[in-house]
Amino acid sequence: MKATRVTNSIRPLRFAHGEMTQAALAEQVGVTRQTIIAIEQGRYSPSLEIAFQIAHVFGLPLDEVFQYPALKGPSPTTD
Amino acid sequence: MSFEEKKAWAYAAIAVIGYSVYLAMVFTAGSFRPLTEVDYAPLMLATIGGAIVAGILTGIAIAVAAPKNERQADQRDREIERLGEHVGQAFIVLGGVGALVLAMLQSEYFWIANLLYLGFVLSAVVGSAARLAAYRRGMPTP
């Protein structure tokens, strides 16, 4: 069972940032290492606040860390 | 395995073991007479009390064994805790409604008390199972 449709690039980003450990990222964000593992594996969709905190650790905008697949159907239009 | 997940395993095990011990004692005491004549109250109070003490001691033991930085519950732990409480609560309500029906039918106190106890045990076991499933497989999405 995939618990969430939110995907993320945390794992490659950690390696790109000096092979940051899950424990180090967890400490900076203020969550447990198990929560970082669950987020990486797609078993937990973090709150917006935690998602922003993770993105800030990597110095990236939110959508470069977290992705959400587009739903089928017409895309929203702006008038 | 996180600190909170270990506690969920422990509480589920304590609930199952405590209730099994209670049932064994009641059936042993009732082997030569009707179950409703068994003096169940001291047995029930002893197993409930024992489960509470075992839960507290196990919680302390798990906390002592865990590294300091992993003892704190985070947002995910709290969300999973709420899910477990929500799932478990249904069985307390079912036990309460069942006991109400039995009282209206003027059933023996034995059955009313035991149905309520079963409701508490199922609440603890199913609530813990929901927590463990959320830790292992993820939180359900709406």
Backbone of each chain as ProteinMPNN parsed JSONL, in Angstrom:
{"seq_chain_A": "MKATRVTNSIRPLRFAHGEMTQAALAEQVGVTRQTIIAIEQGRYSPSLEIAFQIAHVFGLPLDEVFQYPALKGPSPTTD", "coords_chain_A": {"N_chain_A": [[0.842, -1.208, 0.0], [0.641, 2.118, -0.955], [0.925, 4.902, 0.889], [0.722, 7.567, 0.382], [0.429, 9.966, -2.302], [2.3, 11.766, -2.658], [5.509, 12.41, -3.777], [9.103, 12.47, -3.35], [12.381, 14.026, -3.387], [14.254, 13.625, -1.477], [16.201, 11.749, -0.692], [18.239, 11.616, -2.867], [18.918, 14.328, -2.662], [19.989, 14.528, -0.108], [22.348, 13.091, -0.433], [23.572, 14.691, -2.278], [24.122, 16.843, -0.736], [26.591, 16.712, 0.765], [26.472, 14.053, 1.587], [24.552, 13.887, 3.636], [23.277, 12.586, 6.64], [20.317, 10.674, 7.55], [19.708, 11.044, 10.187], [20.96, 13.486, 10.739], [19.505, 15.242, 9.12], [17.0, 14.885, 10.269], [17.438, 15.966, 12.796], [17.884, 18.65, 12.194], [15.417, 19.386, 11.238], [13.761, 18.781, 13.283], [12.396, 16.399, 13.809], [11.871, 12.815, 14.267], [14.337, 10.31, 13.327], [13.086, 8.14, 12.213], [10.825, 9.256, 11.129], [11.842, 10.77, 9.012], [12.776, 8.65, 7.451], [10.317, 7.395, 6.882], [9.099, 9.417, 5.371], [10.849, 9.599, 3.173], [10.46, 7.081, 2.059], [7.899, 7.255, 1.173], [5.847, 6.634, 2.887], [4.71, 8.38, 4.569], [3.107, 11.44, 4.529], [4.324, 14.54, 4.935], [3.506, 17.396, 7.054], [2.705, 20.66, 5.78], [4.342, 22.534, 6.961], [6.561, 21.044, 7.941], [7.442, 20.081, 5.511], [8.264, 22.466, 4.268], [10.336, 23.141, 6.009], [12.148, 21.058, 5.519], [12.735, 21.59, 2.855], [13.978, 24.066, 3.198], [16.303, 23.303, 4.533], [17.752, 22.172, 2.46], [17.963, 24.363, 0.918], [16.231, 24.907, -1.176], [13.345, 25.522, -3.356], [10.013, 24.459, -2.427], [8.749, 22.745, -4.349], [10.842, 21.547, -5.607], [11.707, 19.677, -3.985], [9.543, 18.19, -3.078], [7.04, 16.406, -4.892], [3.952, 16.206, -6.684], [1.82, 14.083, -8.404], [0.08, 15.048, -11.382], [-3.452, 15.298, -11.453], [-5.915, 13.477, -13.363], [-7.926, 14.948, -15.963], [-9.348, 18.202, -16.784], [-7.014, 20.842, -16.637], [-6.614, 23.437, -14.193], [-7.694, 26.742, -15.048], [-6.526, 30.066, -15.493], [-8.061, 33.137, -15.265]], "CA_chain_A": [[0.0, 0.0, 0.0], [1.325, 3.406, -0.975], [0.074, 5.7, 1.761], [0.57, 8.933, -0.109], [0.839, 10.161, -3.696], [3.39, 12.748, -2.657], [6.846, 11.826, -3.915], [10.11, 13.467, -2.956], [13.762, 13.803, -3.831], [15.081, 13.851, -0.288], [17.377, 10.865, -0.663], [19.345, 12.159, -3.698], [19.342, 15.646, -2.16], [20.878, 14.311, 1.05], [23.678, 12.685, -0.927], [24.169, 15.851, -2.949], [24.518, 17.805, 0.309], [27.651, 16.161, 1.611], [26.03, 12.759, 2.146], [23.882, 14.167, 4.911], [22.581, 11.389, 7.161], [18.902, 10.872, 7.91], [19.692, 11.553, 11.565], [21.324, 14.91, 10.708], [18.348, 15.961, 8.566], [15.942, 14.824, 11.286], [17.783, 16.895, 13.87], [17.687, 20.032, 11.72], [13.984, 19.643, 11.018], [13.08, 18.601, 14.571], [11.557, 15.193, 13.833], [12.699, 11.634, 14.522], [14.945, 9.711, 12.128], [12.081, 7.247, 11.621], [9.903, 10.068, 10.324], [12.547, 11.056, 7.745], [12.757, 7.383, 6.689], [8.946, 7.199, 6.382], [8.85, 10.404, 4.303], [11.643, 9.181, 2.003], [9.877, 5.864, 1.468], [6.533, 7.528, 0.739], [4.876, 6.086, 3.832], [4.154, 9.475, 5.373], [3.059, 12.742, 3.865], [4.551, 15.495, 6.031], [2.721, 18.635, 7.046], [3.291, 21.714, 4.94], [5.403, 23.185, 7.731], [7.75, 20.184, 7.921], [7.912, 20.054, 4.12], [9.018, 23.712, 4.054], [11.58, 23.062, 6.797], [13.07, 20.168, 4.8], [13.193, 22.335, 1.674], [14.917, 25.1, 3.663], [17.596, 22.663, 4.85], [18.467, 21.991, 1.196], [18.019, 25.664, 0.244], [15.504, 24.771, -2.445], [11.892, 25.718, -3.246], [9.278, 23.249, -2.013], [8.43, 21.809, -5.433], [12.037, 20.825, -6.075], [11.929, 18.597, -3.011], [8.331, 17.362, -3.076], [6.271, 16.451, -6.132], [2.633, 15.572, -6.605], [1.424, 13.82, -9.792], [-1.115, 15.779, -11.815], [-4.671, 14.492, -11.541], [-6.515, 13.462, -14.702], [-9.005, 15.908, -16.12], [-8.887, 19.51, -17.259], [-6.188, 21.58, -15.691], [-7.252, 24.705, -13.835], [-7.331, 27.874, -15.905], [-6.505, 31.368, -14.821], [-8.716, 34.188, -16.077]], "C_chain_A": [[0.861, 1.235, 0.0], [0.431, 4.369, -0.211], [-0.172, 7.098, 1.217], [1.012, 9.02, -1.563], [1.977, 11.171, -3.791], [4.716, 12.005, -2.79], [7.87, 12.892, -3.54], [11.495, 13.054, -3.434], [14.724, 13.938, -2.659], [16.359, 13.01, -0.318], [18.507, 11.375, -1.563], [19.839, 13.517, -3.205], [20.268, 15.509, -0.948], [22.29, 13.959, 0.585], [24.38, 13.844, -1.616], [24.626, 16.915, -1.943], [25.472, 17.136, 1.299], [27.275, 14.864, 2.296], [25.451, 12.935, 3.552], [23.142, 12.907, 5.389], [21.12, 11.73, 7.464], [18.807, 11.465, 9.311], [20.005, 13.058, 11.585], [20.159, 15.741, 10.178], [17.221, 16.013, 9.6], [16.196, 15.844, 12.393], [17.53, 18.342, 13.441], [16.217, 20.388, 11.579], [13.205, 19.522, 12.34], [12.079, 17.465, 14.568], [12.473, 14.001, 14.128], [13.268, 11.105, 13.2], [13.937, 8.803, 11.419], [11.095, 8.016, 10.748], [10.549, 10.438, 8.986], [12.541, 9.808, 6.857], [11.37, 7.173, 6.071], [8.625, 8.166, 5.248], [9.589, 9.981, 3.031], [11.006, 8.008, 1.287], [8.434, 6.063, 1.01], [5.473, 6.933, 1.647], [4.242, 7.167, 4.686], [4.238, 10.77, 4.582], [3.207, 13.814, 4.936], [3.624, 16.7, 5.944], [3.448, 19.659, 6.181], [4.482, 22.362, 5.651], [6.691, 22.349, 7.727], [8.33, 20.126, 6.504], [8.746, 21.302, 3.813], [10.352, 23.666, 4.802], [12.611, 22.182, 6.094], [13.636, 20.902, 3.574], [14.208, 23.41, 2.062], [16.29, 24.518, 3.982], [18.425, 22.512, 3.574], [18.592, 23.303, 0.418], [17.321, 25.649, -1.099], [14.04, 25.136, -2.262], [11.192, 24.371, -3.001], [9.103, 22.238, -3.152], [9.662, 21.165, -6.062], [12.389, 19.685, -5.114], [10.745, 17.63, -3.02], [7.585, 17.524, -4.395], [4.938, 15.751, -5.91], [2.152, 15.347, -8.033], [0.131, 14.542, -10.136], [-2.301, 14.827, -11.879], [-5.196, 14.538, -12.961], [-7.641, 14.484, -14.756], [-8.448, 17.253, -16.544], [-8.078, 20.224, -16.195], [-6.838, 22.92, -15.395], [-6.768, 25.836, -14.734], [-7.327, 29.145, -15.078], [-7.097, 32.406, -15.748], [-8.223, 35.561, -15.676]], "O_chain_A": [[1.725, 1.391, 0.863], [-0.701, 4.623, -0.622], [-1.168, 7.736, 1.56], [1.862, 8.249, -2.009], [2.539, 11.399, -4.862], [5.01, 11.091, -2.019], [7.538, 14.072, -3.428], [11.738, 11.911, -3.823], [15.879, 14.323, -2.838], [17.448, 13.495, -0.011], [19.627, 11.553, -1.085], [21.025, 13.829, -3.311], [21.212, 16.283, -0.788], [23.284, 14.449, 1.121], [25.602, 13.977, -1.558], [25.429, 17.785, -2.279], [25.19, 17.018, 2.492], [27.69, 14.595, 3.423], [25.812, 12.236, 4.499], [22.46, 12.25, 4.602], [20.745, 12.893, 7.611], [17.933, 12.286, 9.589], [19.399, 13.813, 12.346], [19.855, 16.809, 10.711], [16.575, 17.045, 9.782], [15.269, 16.502, 12.865], [17.029, 19.154, 14.22], [15.819, 21.536, 11.773], [12.125, 20.094, 12.487], [11.043, 17.535, 15.229], [13.69, 14.153, 14.228], [12.763, 11.404, 12.117], [13.93, 8.704, 10.192], [10.593, 7.494, 9.753], [9.886, 10.422, 7.948], [12.324, 9.904, 5.649], [11.251, 6.821, 4.897], [7.963, 7.795, 4.278], [9.018, 10.003, 1.941], [11.008, 7.944, 0.057], [7.813, 5.125, 0.508], [4.329, 6.746, 1.232], [3.322, 6.886, 5.454], [5.284, 11.139, 4.047], [2.312, 13.984, 5.763], [3.039, 16.982, 4.899], [4.639, 19.532, 5.895], [5.491, 22.693, 5.029], [7.782, 22.886, 7.531], [9.547, 20.122, 6.32], [9.798, 21.214, 3.18], [11.376, 24.105, 4.279], [13.798, 22.506, 6.069], [14.833, 20.847, 3.292], [15.181, 23.639, 1.343], [17.315, 25.154, 3.737], [19.642, 22.697, 3.591], [19.251, 23.35, -0.621], [17.762, 26.298, -2.048], [13.527, 25.074, -1.145], [11.717, 23.306, -3.327], [9.281, 21.036, -2.959], [9.535, 20.327, -6.955], [13.249, 18.851, -5.397], [10.92, 16.413, -2.976], [7.502, 18.622, -4.947], [4.807, 14.847, -5.084], [2.076, 16.299, -8.809], [-0.785, 14.642, -9.32], [-2.164, 13.683, -12.312], [-4.962, 15.505, -13.687], [-8.229, 14.839, -13.735], [-7.235, 17.43, -16.653], [-8.418, 20.208, -15.012], [-7.533, 23.479, -16.244], [-5.603, 25.887, -15.127], [-8.046, 29.264, -14.086], [-6.673, 32.534, -16.896], [-8.657, 36.563, -16.243]]}, "seq_chain_B": "MSFEEKKAWAYAAIAVIGYSVYLAMVFTAGSFRPLTEVDYAPLMLATIGGAIVAGILTGIAIAVAAPKNERQADQRDREIERLGEHVGQAFIVLGGVGALVLAMLQSEYFWIANLLYLGFVLSAVVGSAARLAAYRRGMPTP", "coords_chain_B": {"N_chain_B": [[13.212, 0.825, 14.713], [10.878, 3.065, 16.047], [10.709, 4.855, 19.203], [8.033, 5.319, 20.045], [6.711, 3.423, 18.491], [7.686, 1.046, 19.54], [6.509, 1.227, 22.047], [3.818, 0.965, 21.326], [3.745, -1.696, 20.408], [4.351, -2.968, 22.825], [2.156, -2.244, 24.464], [0.045, -3.446, 23.108], [0.739, -6.136, 23.374], [0.661, -6.398, 26.167], [-2.055, -5.939, 26.667], [-3.249, -8.143, 25.372], [-2.031, -10.326, 26.684], [-2.771, -9.815, 29.365], [-5.587, -10.003, 29.221], [-5.847, -12.631, 28.362], [-4.818, -14.011, 30.564], [-6.728, -13.302, 32.453], [-9.064, -14.516, 31.33], [-8.266, -17.201, 31.444], [-8.112, -17.553, 34.207], [-10.78, -17.097, 34.963], [-12.161, -19.131, 33.538], [-10.951, -21.336, 34.655], [-11.756, -21.094, 37.316], [-14.426, -21.395, 36.874], [-14.827, -23.979, 36.102], [-16.209, -26.022, 37.385], [-18.685, -25.014, 37.908], [-21.419, -22.777, 36.991], [-20.439, -20.059, 34.83], [-21.39, -17.541, 35.563], [-21.47, -17.628, 38.27], [-18.949, -17.336, 39.13], [-16.56, -15.564, 41.071], [-15.831, -12.948, 39.675], [-15.005, -10.295, 39.89], [-12.68, -9.619, 41.653], [-10.68, -10.896, 40.138], [-10.836, -9.573, 37.69], [-10.246, -6.933, 38.473], [-7.654, -7.354, 39.395], [-6.27, -8.137, 37.05], [-6.666, -5.904, 35.427], [-5.43, -3.925, 36.969], [-2.861, -5.044, 37.071], [-2.184, -4.909, 34.344], [-2.097, -2.158, 33.968], [0.04, -1.4, 35.656], [2.076, -2.949, 34.47], [2.135, -1.723, 31.965], [3.044, 0.864, 32.63], [5.593, 0.294, 33.742], [6.834, -0.984, 31.563], [6.818, 1.096, 29.707], [8.579, 2.852, 30.982], [10.907, 1.267, 30.962], [11.367, 1.017, 28.191], [11.814, 3.658, 27.561], [14.142, 4.183, 29.022], [15.918, 2.491, 27.719], [16.039, 3.599, 25.198], [17.821, 5.781, 22.914], [18.674, 9.123, 23.932], [17.925, 11.227, 22.157], [15.855, 10.126, 20.755], [13.62, 9.826, 22.22], [11.629, 11.645, 22.177], [8.369, 12.393, 21.068], [7.287, 13.064, 17.77], [5.59, 15.036, 15.199], [4.499, 13.12, 13.414], [4.319, 10.864, 15.076], [2.395, 11.814, 16.855], [0.185, 12.133, 15.168], [-0.25, 9.477, 14.434], [-0.817, 8.426, 16.923], [-3.247, 9.707, 17.444], [-4.8, 8.555, 15.429], [-4.832, 5.878, 16.28], [-6.193, 6.166, 18.731], [-8.662, 7.044, 17.79], [-9.554, 4.851, 16.242], [-9.58, 2.849, 18.223], [-11.472, 3.859, 19.986], [-13.961, 3.286, 18.935], [-14.539, 0.699, 19.743], [-14.882, 0.946, 22.46], [-17.229, 2.367, 22.518], [-18.922, 0.492, 21.277], [-18.787, -1.568, 23.172], [-19.965, -0.233, 25.341], [-22.555, 0.279, 24.35], [-23.41, -2.333, 23.961], [-23.341, -3.239, 26.629], [-25.316, -1.627, 27.679], [-27.576, -2.584, 26.357], [-27.609, -5.208, 27.397], [-28.056, -4.599, 30.081], [-30.624, -3.52, 29.911], [-31.949, -5.799, 29.206], [-31.856, -7.061, 31.53], [-29.697, -8.735, 32.189], [-27.198, -10.898, 33.736], [-24.883, -9.404, 36.086], [-22.326, -10.277, 35.631], [-22.077, -10.744, 32.835], [-22.489, -8.181, 31.832], [-20.364, -6.685, 32.973], [-18.217, -8.108, 31.901], [-18.555, -7.758, 29.159], [-18.079, -5.027, 28.949], [-15.398, -4.977, 29.766], [-14.25, -6.525, 27.747], [-14.698, -4.772, 25.642], [-12.939, -2.67, 26.358], [-10.502, -4.031, 26.173], [-10.461, -4.826, 23.449], [-10.466, -2.306, 22.349], [-7.927, -1.387, 23.12], [-6.281, -3.293, 21.854], [-7.011, -3.257, 19.092], [-6.681, -0.56, 18.583], [-3.926, -0.315, 19.037], [-3.046, -2.026, 17.017], [-3.834, -0.566, 14.781], [-2.135, 1.632, 15.079], [0.35, 0.373, 14.775], [0.115, -0.587, 12.158], [0.02, 1.84, 10.831], [2.578, 2.809, 11.403], [4.133, 0.873, 10.114], [3.12, 0.618, 7.473], [2.223, 3.056, 6.674], [0.317, 6.13, 6.963], [-3.223, 6.133, 6.483], [-4.626, 7.62, 3.566], [-7.017, 10.189, 2.852]], "CA_chain_B": [[11.859, 0.99, 15.249], [10.859, 4.269, 16.894], [10.331, 4.75, 20.61], [6.573, 5.224, 20.142], [6.288, 2.153, 17.882], [7.985, 0.007, 20.538], [5.48, 1.319, 23.097], [2.571, 0.427, 20.758], [3.898, -3.163, 20.456], [4.295, -3.39, 24.231], [0.798, -2.092, 24.993], [-0.789, -4.484, 22.477], [1.094, -7.422, 24.002], [0.167, -6.39, 27.555], [-3.522, -6.075, 26.627], [-3.577, -9.524, 24.997], [-1.591, -11.236, 27.762], [-3.61, -9.548, 30.535], [-6.935, -10.55, 29.02], [-5.718, -14.098, 28.312], [-4.654, -14.471, 31.953], [-8.044, -13.145, 33.083], [-9.955, -15.571, 30.831], [-7.799, -18.489, 31.981], [-8.496, -17.629, 35.623], [-12.25, -17.203, 35.057], [-12.589, -20.465, 33.09], [-10.484, -22.314, 35.653], [-12.648, -20.979, 38.476], [-15.791, -21.782, 36.494], [-14.845, -25.31, 35.481], [-17.175, -26.914, 38.042], [-19.931, -24.284, 38.212], [-21.724, -21.826, 35.919], [-19.522, -18.901, 34.792], [-21.982, -16.385, 36.236], [-21.269, -17.769, 39.72], [-17.527, -17.083, 39.434], [-16.304, -14.248, 41.672], [-14.964, -12.398, 38.624], [-14.558, -8.914, 40.154], [-11.265, -9.518, 42.072], [-9.81, -11.32, 39.028], [-10.844, -8.491, 36.703], [-9.496, -5.795, 39.038], [-6.229, -7.72, 39.462], [-5.645, -8.122, 35.712], [-6.647, -4.513, 34.948], [-4.361, -3.267, 37.73], [-1.581, -5.597, 36.608], [-1.897, -4.389, 33.002], [-1.715, -0.74, 34.104], [1.403, -1.37, 36.219], [2.985, -3.474, 33.438], [2.256, -0.686, 30.934], [3.901, 1.944, 33.14], [6.97, -0.204, 33.873], [7.367, -1.215, 30.218], [7.071, 2.423, 29.133], [9.819, 3.367, 31.596], [12.025, 0.44, 30.473], [11.628, 1.361, 26.783], [12.391, 5.017, 27.568], [15.533, 4.095, 29.524], [16.742, 1.803, 26.719], [16.102, 4.369, 23.945], [18.744, 6.909, 22.925], [18.016, 10.34, 24.428], [17.333, 12.053, 21.096], [14.729, 9.437, 20.096], [12.533, 9.644, 23.191], [10.611, 12.669, 21.964], [7.397, 12.116, 20.004], [7.172, 14.173, 16.819], [4.249, 15.231, 14.619], [4.0, 11.837, 12.872], [3.921, 10.042, 16.225], [1.134, 12.339, 17.412], [-0.89, 11.812, 14.214], [-0.507, 8.04, 14.538], [-1.465, 8.249, 18.227], [-4.653, 10.129, 17.282], [-5.463, 7.529, 14.615], [-5.051, 4.718, 17.155], [-7.253, 6.512, 19.69], [-9.904, 7.133, 17.025], [-9.965, 3.483, 15.893], [-9.872, 2.128, 19.462], [-12.656, 4.422, 20.641], [-15.161, 2.637, 18.393], [-14.826, -0.515, 20.507], [-15.403, 1.368, 23.766], [-18.635, 2.71, 22.266], [-19.644, -0.769, 21.042], [-18.888, -2.23, 24.478], [-20.934, 0.525, 26.131], [-23.906, 0.041, 23.811], [-23.721, -3.731, 24.274], [-23.636, -3.327, 28.069], [-26.614, -0.964, 27.86], [-28.606, -3.543, 25.901], [-27.659, -6.299, 28.38], [-28.694, -4.081, 31.304], [-32.058, -3.412, 29.621], [-32.479, -7.158, 29.182], [-31.673, -7.547, 32.906], [-28.722, -9.838, 32.201], [-26.354, -10.993, 34.935], [-23.798, -8.416, 36.138], [-21.129, -10.925, 35.072], [-21.995, -10.517, 31.384], [-22.361, -6.729, 31.578], [-18.981, -6.289, 33.302], [-17.278, -8.739, 30.973], [-18.678, -7.129, 27.843], [-17.364, -3.746, 29.045], [-13.959, -5.275, 29.811], [-13.875, -6.945, 26.39], [-14.652, -3.538, 24.844], [-11.676, -1.968, 26.666], [-9.366, -4.811, 25.642], [-10.48, -4.704, 21.994], [-10.06, -0.923, 22.043], [-6.464, -1.31, 23.251], [-5.611, -4.152, 20.869], [-7.245, -2.78, 17.724], [-6.029, 0.764, 18.507], [-2.481, -0.558, 18.883], [-2.844, -2.607, 15.676], [-3.937, 0.547, 13.821], [-0.887, 2.398, 15.214], [1.459, -0.4, 14.19], [-0.074, -0.588, 10.7], [0.402, 3.18, 10.352], [4.047, 2.9, 11.458], [4.744, -0.054, 9.153], [2.66, 0.757, 6.081], [1.903, 4.45, 6.379], [-0.991, 6.647, 7.373], [-4.196, 6.096, 5.385], [-4.937, 8.927, 2.979], [-8.466, 10.301, 2.649]], "C_chain_B": [[11.858, 2.175, 16.222], [10.393, 3.937, 18.313], [8.824, 4.525, 20.759], [6.052, 3.92, 19.554], [6.545, 0.999, 18.853], [6.92, 0.017, 21.636], [4.158, 0.723, 22.598], [2.603, -1.106, 20.774], [3.702, -3.657, 21.887], [2.87, -3.331, 24.761], [-0.144, -3.138, 24.393], [-0.535, -5.826, 23.156], [0.543, -7.496, 25.423], [-1.351, -6.588, 27.58], [-3.919, -7.521, 26.34], [-3.228, -10.483, 26.133], [-2.489, -11.059, 28.997], [-4.985, -10.172, 30.4], [-6.905, -12.078, 28.971], [-5.603, -14.665, 29.716], [-6.002, -14.402, 32.674], [-8.993, -14.267, 32.656], [-9.571, -16.931, 31.402], [-8.236, -18.638, 33.437], [-10.004, -17.822, 35.776], [-12.708, -18.605, 34.656], [-12.127, -21.558, 34.051], [-11.421, -22.306, 36.864], [-14.053, -21.471, 38.15], [-15.88, -23.176, 35.917], [-15.879, -26.248, 36.116], [-18.473, -26.206, 38.429], [-20.21, -23.309, 37.059], [-20.81, -20.597, 36.0], [-20.067, -17.712, 35.584], [-21.843, -16.454, 37.754], [-19.813, -17.546, 40.135], [-17.391, -15.684, 40.03], [-15.287, -13.525, 40.774], [-14.337, -11.061, 39.01], [-13.1, -8.818, 40.636], [-10.299, -9.896, 40.95], [-9.686, -10.201, 37.99], [-10.024, -7.307, 37.209], [-8.0, -6.092, 39.073], [-5.581, -7.635, 38.078], [-5.617, -6.701, 35.137], [-5.513, -3.754, 35.647], [-2.988, -3.722, 37.273], [-1.191, -5.041, 35.244], [-1.459, -2.927, 33.072], [-0.268, -0.628, 34.616], [2.417, -1.849, 35.175], [3.199, -2.437, 32.339], [3.189, 0.429, 31.371], [5.366, 1.486, 33.192], [7.611, -0.439, 32.502], [7.698, 0.106, 29.536], [8.366, 3.009, 29.671], [11.032, 2.607, 31.048], [12.385, 0.805, 29.032], [12.286, 2.746, 26.713], [13.852, 4.988, 28.011], [16.443, 3.493, 28.454], [16.935, 2.635, 25.44], [17.163, 5.468, 24.045], [17.991, 8.197, 23.263], [17.284, 11.113, 23.334], [16.158, 11.375, 20.397], [13.544, 9.245, 21.03], [11.364, 10.586, 22.935], [9.669, 12.267, 20.83], [7.337, 13.309, 19.071], [5.758, 14.213, 16.23], [3.65, 13.925, 14.084], [3.537, 10.927, 14.001], [2.571, 10.498, 16.777], [-0.051, 12.026, 16.483], [-1.266, 10.332, 14.314], [-1.207, 7.729, 15.861], [-2.957, 8.595, 18.124], [-5.437, 9.096, 16.481], [-5.801, 6.312, 15.473], [-6.178, 4.965, 18.14], [-8.617, 6.487, 18.997], [-10.439, 5.729, 16.71], [-10.396, 2.724, 17.156], [-11.154, 2.578, 20.125], [-13.949, 3.731, 20.187], [-15.541, 1.423, 19.243], [-15.309, -0.197, 21.922], [-16.889, 1.7, 23.623], [-19.456, 1.431, 22.071], [-19.845, -1.534, 22.353], [-19.938, -1.564, 25.353], [-22.36, 0.274, 25.668], [-24.343, -1.388, 24.124], [-24.105, -3.903, 25.738], [-25.0, -2.704, 28.376], [-27.755, -1.92, 27.489], [-28.75, -4.684, 26.914], [-28.337, -5.846, 29.676], [-30.203, -3.975, 31.108], [-32.727, -4.77, 29.617], [-32.351, -7.839, 30.548], [-30.786, -8.794, 32.961], [-27.938, -9.816, 33.499], [-25.268, -9.902, 34.881], [-22.525, -8.964, 35.485], [-20.977, -10.585, 33.584], [-21.82, -9.041, 31.059], [-20.911, -6.286, 31.816], [-18.002, -6.86, 32.292], [-17.368, -8.167, 29.563], [-17.946, -5.782, 27.836], [-15.855, -3.972, 29.024], [-13.458, -5.68, 28.424], [-13.765, -5.719, 25.472], [-13.357, -2.775, 25.076], [-10.478, -2.688, 26.054], [-9.304, -4.678, 24.118], [-10.053, -3.309, 21.56], [-8.537, -0.804, 22.081], [-5.767, -2.094, 22.14], [-5.777, -3.598, 19.449], [-6.618, -1.388, 17.536], [-4.531, 0.61, 18.308], [-2.18, -1.131, 17.499], [-2.911, -1.511, 14.604], [-2.667, 1.403, 13.867], [0.262, 1.681, 14.506], [1.351, -0.445, 12.667], [0.346, 0.76, 10.123], [1.919, 3.341, 10.382], [4.683, 2.074, 10.35], [4.397, 0.283, 7.708], [2.299, 2.181, 5.7], [0.517, 4.826, 6.833], [-1.96, 6.526, 6.203], [-4.481, 7.505, 4.868], [-6.431, 9.009, 2.719], [-8.858, 9.979, 1.214]], "O_chain_B": [[12.715, 2.276, 17.1], [9.782, 2.901, 18.574], [8.392, 3.648, 21.507], [5.07, 3.365, 20.047], [5.726, 0.088, 18.975], [6.482, -1.036, 22.099], [3.456, 0.052, 23.356], [1.606, -1.743, 21.112], [2.987, -4.629, 22.132], [2.419, -4.258, 25.433], [-1.024, -3.654, 25.081], [-1.471, -6.56, 23.473], [0.02, -8.53, 25.838], [-1.869, -7.323, 28.42], [-4.816, -8.063, 26.986], [-4.028, -11.344, 26.499], [-2.917, -12.044, 29.6], [-5.492, -10.791, 31.335], [-7.814, -12.741, 29.47], [-6.219, -15.683, 30.029], [-6.374, -15.318, 33.408], [-9.643, -14.894, 33.493], [-10.433, -17.716, 31.796], [-8.676, -19.71, 33.854], [-10.455, -18.608, 36.609], [-13.54, -19.206, 35.337], [-12.806, -22.566, 34.241], [-11.823, -23.355, 37.368], [-14.785, -21.91, 39.036], [-16.889, -23.532, 35.308], [-16.369, -27.166, 35.457], [-19.27, -26.746, 39.197], [-19.326, -23.049, 36.242], [-20.453, -20.149, 37.09], [-19.305, -16.967, 36.2], [-22.07, -15.462, 38.447], [-19.481, -17.563, 41.32], [-18.022, -14.737, 39.561], [-14.088, -13.488, 41.051], [-13.26, -10.72, 38.52], [-12.34, -8.017, 40.091], [-9.231, -9.298, 40.819], [-8.601, -9.917, 37.483], [-9.211, -6.745, 36.476], [-7.176, -5.213, 38.819], [-4.471, -7.12, 37.944], [-4.669, -6.329, 34.446], [-4.741, -3.039, 35.008], [-2.071, -2.917, 37.107], [-0.023, -4.735, 35.002], [-0.568, -2.503, 32.337], [0.536, 0.136, 34.081], [3.477, -1.247, 35.007], [4.312, -2.284, 31.836], [4.025, 0.891, 30.594], [6.264, 2.2, 32.744], [8.787, -0.132, 32.301], [8.726, 0.23, 28.87], [9.155, 3.589, 28.924], [12.052, 3.209, 30.712], [13.563, 0.893, 28.688], [13.193, 2.975, 25.913], [14.694, 5.684, 27.444], [17.587, 3.917, 28.291], [17.882, 2.405, 24.688], [17.386, 6.025, 25.12], [16.817, 8.345, 22.923], [16.17, 11.594, 23.542], [15.526, 11.983, 19.533], [12.572, 8.579, 20.675], [10.251, 10.358, 23.411], [10.117, 11.85, 19.762], [7.336, 14.451, 19.529], [4.855, 13.52, 16.698], [2.464, 13.652, 14.269], [2.488, 10.291, 13.901], [1.718, 9.68, 17.12], [-1.144, 11.699, 16.945], [-2.445, 9.976, 14.283], [-2.086, 6.869, 15.914], [-3.812, 7.878, 18.644], [-6.587, 8.793, 16.8], [-6.909, 5.78, 15.405], [-7.019, 4.095, 18.366], [-9.595, 5.977, 19.543], [-11.626, 5.454, 16.888], [-11.427, 2.051, 17.169], [-11.848, 1.78, 20.755], [-14.904, 3.609, 20.954], [-16.724, 1.148, 19.441], [-16.056, -0.975, 22.515], [-17.7, 1.362, 24.485], [-20.547, 1.297, 22.626], [-20.919, -2.075, 22.613], [-20.711, -2.242, 26.029], [-23.263, 0.08, 26.482], [-25.49, -1.63, 24.502], [-25.059, -4.61, 26.063], [-25.742, -3.197, 29.227], [-28.749, -2.042, 28.205], [-29.865, -5.084, 27.252], [-29.091, -6.6, 30.291], [-30.975, -4.295, 32.011], [-33.9, -4.904, 29.967], [-32.683, -9.013, 30.711], [-31.075, -9.76, 33.667], [-27.997, -8.853, 34.263], [-24.797, -9.524, 33.808], [-21.754, -8.225, 34.873], [-19.902, -10.193, 33.131], [-21.097, -8.684, 30.13], [-20.31, -5.609, 30.982], [-17.065, -6.179, 31.874], [-16.364, -8.1, 28.854], [-17.282, -5.431, 26.861], [-15.122, -3.25, 28.349], [-12.395, -5.245, 27.98], [-12.863, -5.634, 24.637], [-12.738, -2.288, 24.129], [-9.571, -2.068, 25.498], [-8.233, -4.446, 23.556], [-9.373, -3.139, 20.548], [-7.93, -0.203, 21.195], [-4.788, -1.626, 21.557], [-4.806, -3.485, 18.7], [-6.092, -1.077, 16.468], [-3.932, 1.323, 17.503], [-1.18, -0.769, 16.878], [-2.142, -1.526, 13.642], [-2.177, 1.847, 12.829], [1.031, 2.28, 13.754], [2.358, -0.354, 11.965], [0.955, 0.82, 9.055], [2.489, 3.947, 9.475], [5.648, 2.506, 9.719], [5.256, 0.243, 6.827], [2.092, 2.477, 4.523], [-0.342, 3.973, 7.058], [-1.584, 6.782, 5.059], [-4.565, 8.457, 5.643], [-7.054, 7.998, 2.395], [-10.04, 10.025, 0.871]]}, "name": "protein", "num_of_chains": 2, "seq": "MKATRVTNSIRPLRFAHGEMTQAALAEQVGVTRQTIIAIEQGRYSPSLEIAFQIAHVFGLPLDEVFQYPALKGPSPTTDMSFEEKKAWAYAAIAVIGYSVYLAMVFTAGSFRPLTEVDYAPLMLATIGGAIVAGILTGIAIAVAAPKNERQADQRDREIERLGEHVGQAFIVLGGVGALVLAMLQSEYFWIANLLYLGFVLSAVVGSAARLAAYRRGMPTP"}
